[in-house]
Amino acid sequence: MNTSGGANVNVPNFEPDSSASPYISHAVYSATFDLHYQTARLTYAERIRVAPGESDE
């Protein structure tokens, strides 16, 4: 383990204990929505995807 240059290593992160970190958790990384809007003169539908880091274009 190289700790030179001010590097820090959290040794418990590398222990083979299943209850120790690193760990996993459930998360939402993206979401897709179907949008429908309708009036007497207009019908509009769009699929919208939201995800971090994606452009708005």
C-alpha positions in Angstrom: 0.0 0.0 0.0 1.6 3.3 -1.1 0.8 6.2 1.2 3.5 8.5 0.0 2.8 12.0 -1.1 0.0 12.5 1.4 -2.2 9.8 0.0 -4.5 8.2 2.6 -6.0 4.7 2.4 -8.9 3.6 4.5 -7.8 0.1 5.2 -11.2 -1.2 6.4 -12.5 -0.6 2.9 -10.4 -3.5 1.7 -11.3 -6.0 4.3 -13.3 -9.0 3.1 -16.2 -8.5 5.6 -19.5 -8.3 3.7 -20.9 -5.7 6.1 -17.9 -3.3 5.6 -17.6 -0.8 2.9 -17.3 -0.4 -0.1 -21.0 -1.3 -0.4 -23.8 -1.0 -2.9 -27.1 0.8 -2.6 -30.1 1.2 -4.9 -30.2 4.5 -6.8 -32.0 6.1 -9.8 -29.5 7.1 -12.5 -32.0 8.1 -15.1 -35.8 8.3 -15.7 -37.9 8.4 -18.8 -41.4 10.0 -18.8 -44.1 9.9 -21.5 -45.8 13.3 -21.5 -49.3 13.6 -23.2 -51.2 16.9 -23.4 -54.5 17.2 -25.3 -57.0 20.0 -25.8 -59.8 20.5 -28.3 -57.3 22.1 -30.7 -53.9 20.5 -29.7 -52.5 17.1 -29.2 -48.9 16.9 -28.0 -46.8 13.9 -26.9 -43.2 13.7 -26.0 -40.8 11.2 -24.3 -38.6 12.9 -21.8 -35.4 11.4 -20.4 -33.7 12.9 -17.3 -30.2 11.8 -16.4 -27.3 13.6 -14.7 -24.7 14.8 -17.1 -26.8 14.7 -20.2 -27.3 17.9 -22.2 -30.6 19.7 -22.4 -30.6 19.6 -26.2 
